[in-house]
Amino acid sequence: MPKAEVAIVGGGISGLSTAWYLTRAGIPACLFERRGRLGGVIVTEVVDGCLIEGGPDSFLSAKPWAMELIRELGLASEVIGSNDHLRVTYLWKRGRLVPLPDGLMLMVPTRVLPMITTRVLGWGTKLRMGLEWFRASGNAAPPDRTVAEFVREHYGQEAVDYLAEPLLAGVYGGSPEELSVASVLGRFVELEARYGSLTRGVLAERRRMSARAGSLPLFQTLKAGLGRLVEALAGAIAPSVEVHYGEVEALERTSAGWRLRSQGAWADFRAVVLACPAYEAARLIRSVDGELASWLEEIPYSSSMTVALGYDSRRFSHPLNGFGFLVPKKERRRLIACTWVGTKFPHRVPPDRVVLRCFLGGREDPGILERSDEAVLGIVREELARIMGVTEEPVFYRVARWPASMAQYTLGHQDRLRRIEQRLEALDGLLLAGNAYHGIGIPDCVRSGKEAASRIAARYF
């Protein structure tokens, strides 16, 4: 095993970002990945001329770290945005697809007429949303609440069931009855503290942000798929970072730093970045600090699955006039959401094809990942027939399973993080990165890797 200064455990986007920023700082590293490939949940393939993402398909434009990395890698000219002029999201409610009202910012209404005319919410909820405008700010910051408690306080239970739950299930695969509002919707908590009314706060925020944001689309990605980002990172770090495939079996502290065992061989490092799931970090840390390991194990995860189905467009009758649809838990069987890929992004689907990308699993349905591809296909087709009337035979399909891949920021997450980070201060040279801590999206993971590399460069080199 080669001599290097830093070990990175995990070859997903967090670990690759750590490796990239260490490379830029001139610090040699070894990256360990237990799978036989890099990229984690990012997997891109082209099937029958269609670009299929097995995991995430894009990143939020509002968070800058992914775009900064893309520019540094020389890929800025390959970035495309979502077709926001076609951005309509539908909700399955009482046997029909109903468009979410225009101007909705998550569960917060920002336009009056679309909220009055929408069929998503009843008149009682609409009246409560109107009266929420007059809510006064409180004097003391309330303790952490669940997302469901937070939304109920402002807009009522129907807003939880038909706005917060389906929107968050599609992002986190989690339940608003469990997720921490301070960790998941921290900016909304800040607006509540300042304005009282979320609606007034969001409108004020939007006015401030509009000039700075310009005309950026909501989502951005790479024309050739996010797998292109993984390829570029792997190539950029190759001269100074050695990649080793195989599980890291043990981690020990030494007088000079840390030693790590993989495939039976030990190597010494000045610093170690655990850019793996929190439960994997806990396994490695347990022999060093059992209490820290137990706190890491408290961070739960959800499992997810994507199923992409390709159709002959000449035989496909349902209009694809939007980005897709969400299925609230109150109306759900197995399907959580479906993206109409060709509408959401340009260049992804040729004219003779239609691609539907479906999402299943989450905290409520982890068992779906144990079903065979054929069984899952049958479930998805039955639900697409029920919701969209799609009975055509797909010309291809692809299934991607992601067990225990999405960290859940449950109630008390911020307090848990404070304890974890305080304990890490006593473990000199050990750092954490990944989606278990300060954000789950690609930009957040890039930021976590960049910050880990910056701390290492500042403290040890």
C-alpha positions in Angstrom: 0.0 0.0 0.0 1.5 3.4 -1.0 2.6 6.1 1.4 0.1 9.0 1.5 -0.7 11.7 4.0 -4.5 11.4 4.1 -6.9 8.5 3.8 -10.4 9.0 2.5 -12.9 6.3 3.2 -15.8 6.5 0.6 -15.7 7.2 -3.1 -19.0 8.9 -3.5 -19.3 12.6 -4.4 -18.2 13.6 -0.8 -15.1 11.5 -0.9 -14.2 12.5 -4.5 -14.6 16.2 -3.6 -12.3 15.8 -0.6 -9.8 14.1 -2.9 -10.1 16.9 -5.4 -9.5 19.7 -2.9 -6.6 17.9 -1.3 -5.1 17.5 -4.7 -5.4 21.2 -5.3 -3.6 21.8 -2.0 -0.8 19.5 -3.0 -1.6 16.8 -0.4 -1.3 13.2 -1.5 -4.1 10.9 -0.4 -5.5 7.4 -0.7 -9.1 6.9 -1.4 -10.8 3.6 -0.3 -14.1 2.5 -1.9 -15.8 -0.8 -1.0 -17.8 -0.9 -4.3 -16.0 -1.7 -7.5 -16.7 1.8 -8.9 -16.6 5.5 -7.9 -19.5 7.8 -7.6 -21.7 6.4 -4.9 -25.4 6.9 -5.8 -24.4 8.8 -9.0 -24.8 6.4 -11.9 -25.5 7.4 -15.5 -26.1 5.2 -18.5 -27.4 5.7 -22.0 -30.1 3.2 -23.0 -31.7 3.2 -26.5 -30.6 6.8 -27.0 -32.0 7.9 -23.6 -29.9 9.2 -20.8 -30.9 7.4 -17.5 -29.8 8.5 -14.1 -30.0 5.7 -11.5 -29.6 8.2 -8.6 -29.8 12.0 -8.5 -30.4 13.7 -11.8 -29.5 17.3 -10.9 -28.6 19.7 -8.2 -30.2 22.9 -6.9 -28.9 26.1 -8.6 -29.3 28.1 -5.4 -26.5 26.2 -3.6 -23.2 27.2 -5.2 -20.7 24.5 -4.3 -21.5 22.0 -7.1 -21.3 24.7 -9.7 -18.0 25.9 -8.3 -16.6 22.4 -8.5 -17.8 22.0 -12.1 -16.1 25.3 -13.1 -12.9 24.2 -11.5 -13.0 21.0 -13.5 -13.5 22.9 -16.7 -17.1 21.5 -17.3 -19.0 24.8 -17.1 -19.8 24.7 -20.9 -21.5 21.3 -20.4 -24.1 22.5 -17.8 -27.7 22.6 -18.7 -30.7 23.8 -16.7 -34.2 22.4 -16.2 -36.9 23.5 -18.6 -38.5 25.8 -16.0 -41.0 27.3 -18.5 -42.6 23.8 -18.5 -42.3 23.3 -14.7 -45.6 22.0 -13.5 -45.7 19.3 -10.7 -48.9 17.3 -10.3 -50.3 15.7 -7.1 -52.3 12.5 -7.1 -55.4 13.3 -5.0 -58.7 11.4 -5.0 -58.3 9.7 -8.3 -56.9 12.5 -10.4 -53.7 14.4 -11.1 -54.0 18.0 -9.8 -51.4 20.6 -10.6 -49.7 22.2 -7.5 -50.6 25.9 -7.4 -48.2 28.3 -9.1 -46.0 30.3 -6.8 -45.7 27.6 -4.1 -42.4 27.6 -2.3 -42.4 24.1 -0.8 -45.6 24.5 1.4 -45.6 28.3 1.5 -48.0 30.1 -0.8 -46.7 33.3 -2.5 -49.5 34.0 -5.0 -53.2 34.6 -4.1 -55.2 33.5 -7.2 -53.5 30.1 -7.7 -54.2 29.3 -4.0 -57.8 30.3 -4.3 -58.4 28.2 -7.4 -56.3 25.1 -6.6 -58.0 21.8 -6.0 -55.1 20.5 -3.9 -56.4 22.2 -0.7 -59.9 22.7 0.8 -61.4 26.0 1.7 -60.6 25.6 5.4 -56.9 25.3 4.6 -57.0 28.2 2.1 -58.6 30.5 4.7 -56.0 29.5 7.3 -53.2 30.2 4.8 -54.7 33.7 4.2 -54.9 34.4 8.0 -51.3 33.2 8.5 -50.2 36.4 6.9 -51.1 38.2 10.1 -49.2 35.9 12.4 -46.9 37.8 14.7 -43.3 36.8 15.5 -42.6 35.3 18.9 -40.0 36.6 21.4 -38.3 33.3 22.3 -36.9 30.8 19.9 -39.0 27.6 20.2 -37.3 24.2 20.7 -36.7 22.0 17.7 -40.0 20.7 16.2 -40.8 18.2 13.6 -41.6 19.5 10.1 -45.2 18.3 10.7 -45.6 20.3 13.9 -44.1 23.4 12.2 -46.3 23.2 9.1 -49.4 22.4 11.2 -48.8 25.5 13.4 -48.8 27.7 10.3 -51.1 26.1 7.8 -52.9 23.1 9.3 -52.9 19.3 8.8 -54.0 19.3 5.2 -50.9 21.3 4.3 -48.8 18.6 6.0 -50.6 15.7 4.2 -50.7 17.2 0.7 -47.8 19.6 0.5 -45.0 18.9 3.1 -45.3 15.1 3.1 -45.1 14.4 -0.6 -42.5 17.1 -1.3 -40.2 15.9 1.5 -40.8 12.2 0.7 -39.5 12.9 -2.8 -36.3 14.6 -1.4 -35.5 12.7 1.8 -37.6 9.6 1.6 -38.7 10.5 5.1 -41.7 11.5 7.1 -42.5 15.0 8.3 -43.6 13.5 11.6 -39.9 12.5 12.2 -37.8 15.1 10.4 -36.4 18.1 12.3 -37.6 21.4 10.9 -34.4 23.1 12.2 -32.2 20.8 10.1 -34.4 20.3 7.1 -36.0 23.7 6.7 -33.7 25.9 8.7 -34.2 29.0 6.6 -37.9 28.8 7.2 -37.4 28.7 10.9 -35.3 31.8 10.6 -38.0 33.6 8.6 -40.6 32.5 11.2 -38.5 34.0 14.0 -38.1 37.3 12.1 -41.6 37.7 10.6 -43.9 35.4 12.4 -45.7 34.7 9.1 -43.9 32.3 6.7 -45.8 33.8 3.8 -44.6 37.4 4.6 -41.1 36.1 5.3 -40.8 34.1 2.0 -42.1 37.1 0.0 -39.6 39.4 1.6 -36.8 36.9 1.0 -37.9 36.5 -2.6 -37.7 40.2 -3.3 -34.2 40.3 -1.8 -33.0 37.3 -3.8 -34.6 38.0 -7.2 -31.9 40.5 -8.3 -29.1 38.3 -7.2 -30.5 35.0 -8.6 -31.1 36.4 -12.0 -32.5 33.9 -14.5 -30.9 30.7 -13.1 -33.1 27.6 -13.6 -34.2 25.8 -10.4 -32.2 22.7 -11.3 -28.9 22.3 -13.1 -27.0 19.2 -14.3 -24.5 18.1 -17.0 -25.6 17.4 -20.5 -24.0 14.0 -20.5 -25.3 13.2 -17.0 -23.9 13.5 -13.5 -21.7 10.5 -14.2 -19.6 12.9 -16.3 -18.8 14.8 -13.0 -17.6 11.5 -11.5 -15.5 10.7 -14.5 -13.9 14.2 -14.5 -13.1 14.0 -10.8 -11.6 10.6 -11.1 -9.4 11.8 -13.9 -8.4 15.0 -12.1 -7.3 13.3 -8.9 -5.5 10.4 -10.6 -2.0 11.8 -10.5 -1.9 12.3 -6.7 -4.7 10.1 -5.3 -4.5 6.3 -5.4 -7.8 4.5 -5.4 -8.2 1.2 -3.6 -11.3 -0.9 -4.0 -12.2 -3.0 -1.0 -13.7 -2.6 2.4 -11.9 -0.8 5.1 -11.8 -3.3 7.9 -10.4 -1.4 10.9 -9.2 2.0 12.1 -6.8 2.7 14.9 -5.2 5.7 16.5 -1.4 6.0 16.7 1.0 8.5 18.3 1.6 10.0 14.8 -2.0 10.0 13.5 -4.1 7.0 12.3 -3.6 3.6 10.8 -6.1 1.8 8.6 -6.5 -1.8 7.5 -8.0 -2.7 4.1 -7.8 -6.2 2.5 -5.6 -7.3 5.4 -2.9 -4.6 4.9 -2.2 -1.7 7.3 -1.1 1.8 6.3 -0.4 4.9 8.4 -1.8 8.4 7.7 -1.7 11.8 9.4 -5.4 12.3 8.9 -8.5 10.3 7.9 -11.7 11.5 6.3 -14.7 9.2 6.8 -16.8 10.2 3.7 -19.0 7.1 4.1 -22.5 6.7 5.7 -22.7 7.5 9.4 -23.3 3.9 10.3 -20.1 2.8 8.5 -18.2 5.6 10.2 -19.6 4.3 13.5 -18.3 0.7 12.8 -14.8 2.0 12.2 -14.8 4.5 15.1 -16.2 2.1 17.7 -12.9 0.7 18.9 -11.6 4.3 19.3 -14.6 6.0 20.8 -17.7 3.9 21.6 -19.8 6.9 22.6 -19.1 8.8 19.4 -19.9 5.6 17.5 -23.3 5.4 19.3 -24.2 9.0 18.4 -23.3 8.3 14.7 -25.6 5.2 14.8 -28.4 7.4 16.0 -28.6 9.0 12.5 -31.2 6.9 10.7 -31.2 6.2 7.0 -33.9 5.5 4.4 -33.6 3.2 1.4 -34.8 4.2 -2.1 -35.2 2.7 -5.6 -35.5 4.3 -9.0 -37.2 2.6 -11.9 -36.8 4.1 -15.4 -39.2 3.0 -18.1 -38.7 3.8 -21.8 -41.6 3.9 -24.3 -42.2 4.3 -28.0 -43.5 7.9 -28.2 -45.7 7.1 -31.2 -47.7 4.7 -29.0 -47.7 6.9 -25.8 -50.9 8.9 -25.4 -50.7 10.6 -22.0 -49.6 14.3 -22.3 -46.3 15.1 -20.6 -47.1 18.8 -19.9 -45.0 19.1 -16.7 -42.1 17.7 -14.7 -44.1 14.8 -13.2 -46.2 14.0 -10.2 -46.1 13.2 -6.5 -48.2 10.7 -4.5 -49.0 11.8 -0.9 -48.8 9.1 1.8 -52.6 9.3 2.3 -53.1 8.3 -1.4 -50.0 6.1 -1.8 -49.7 2.4 -2.5 -46.0 2.0 -3.4 -45.1 4.7 -5.9 -43.8 7.9 -4.3 -43.2 10.1 -7.4 -42.6 10.0 -11.1 -40.5 12.4 -13.2 -41.3 12.9 -16.9 -37.6 13.1 -18.0 -37.9 14.5 -21.5 -40.0 17.5 -20.2 -37.7 18.3 -17.2 -34.4 18.4 -19.1 -33.5 19.0 -22.7 -31.2 16.5 -24.6 -32.2 13.6 -22.4 -34.8 11.8 -24.5 -34.9 11.5 -28.3 -38.2 12.4 -30.1 -39.1 8.8 -30.6 -38.9 7.9 -26.9 -40.7 8.8 -23.6 -39.0 8.1 -20.3 -40.7 7.9 -17.0 -38.5 7.7 -13.9 -40.3 6.4 -10.8 -39.3 6.5 -7.2 -40.2 3.9 -4.5 -39.0 2.9 -1.0 -38.4 5.5 1.7 -38.9 5.1 5.4 -42.4 3.7 4.9 -41.6 1.0 2.4 -38.0 -0.4 2.7 -39.2 -3.9 1.8 -39.7 -2.9 -1.9 -36.0 -3.2 -2.4 -36.1 -6.9 -1.7 -38.5 -7.6 -4.5 -37.2 -8.8 -7.9 -36.8 -6.5 -10.9 -39.8 -8.2 -12.5 -42.0 -7.8 -9.5 -41.1 -4.2 -9.1 -41.8 -3.6 -12.8 -45.2 -5.1 -12.4 -46.0 -2.9 -9.4 -44.8 0.3 -11.2 -46.8 -0.5 -14.4 -50.0 -1.2 -12.4 -49.6 2.2 -10.6 -48.8 4.1 -13.8 -51.9 2.6 -15.4 -54.0 3.7 -12.4 -52.6 7.2 -12.2 -51.7 8.1 -15.8 -53.6 5.5 -17.8 -50.4 4.2 -19.2 -50.9 0.6 -20.4 -48.3 0.5 -23.1 -45.5 -2.0 -22.9 -42.1 -0.4 -22.2 -39.4 -0.9 -24.7 -36.8 -1.0 -21.9 -36.6 -0.5 -18.1 -33.8 0.0 -15.6 -34.0 -0.6 -11.8 -31.5 1.0 -9.3 -31.5 0.1 -5.6 -30.0 2.3 -2.9 -30.3 0.6 0.5 -29.7 2.8 3.5 -28.4 5.6 1.4 -30.3 8.8 2.5 -29.6 10.2 5.9 -32.6 11.3 7.9 -32.3 14.5 9.9 -34.7 13.5 12.7 -35.8 15.6 15.7 -32.7 16.6 17.7 -30.3 16.3 14.8 -28.6 19.6 15.4 -28.0 18.7 19.1 -26.6 15.4 18.0 -24.2 17.1 15.5 -22.9 19.4 18.2 -22.1 16.4 20.4 -20.4 14.6 17.5 -18.4 17.6 16.4 -17.2 18.4 20.0 -16.1 14.8 20.4 -14.2 14.9 17.1 -12.1 17.8 18.4 -10.5 15.3 20.8 -9.7 12.9 17.9 -7.0 14.9 16.2 -6.8 14.1 12.5 -10.3 12.4 12.1 -12.9 14.2 10.0 -16.4 13.4 8.7 -18.0 14.2 5.4 -21.1 13.2 3.6 -24.9 13.6 3.5 -25.4 12.6 7.2 -24.5 16.0 8.7 -25.2 19.4 7.1 -27.1 18.7 3.9 -28.1 15.8 1.7 -27.9 17.3 -1.9 -24.9 17.2 -4.2 -23.8 20.8 -3.4 -23.9 20.0 0.3 -21.8 16.9 -0.2 -19.3 18.8 -2.3 -19.1 21.5 0.5 -18.5 18.8 3.1 -15.6 17.4 1.2 -14.2 20.9 0.5 -14.4 21.8 4.2 -12.7 18.6 5.3 -9.8 19.2 2.8 -9.5 22.8 3.9 -9.3 21.9 7.6 -6.7 19.3 6.9 -4.6 21.7 4.8 -4.8 24.4 7.4 -4.1 22.2 10.4 -1.6 19.6 9.3 0.3 20.9 6.3 
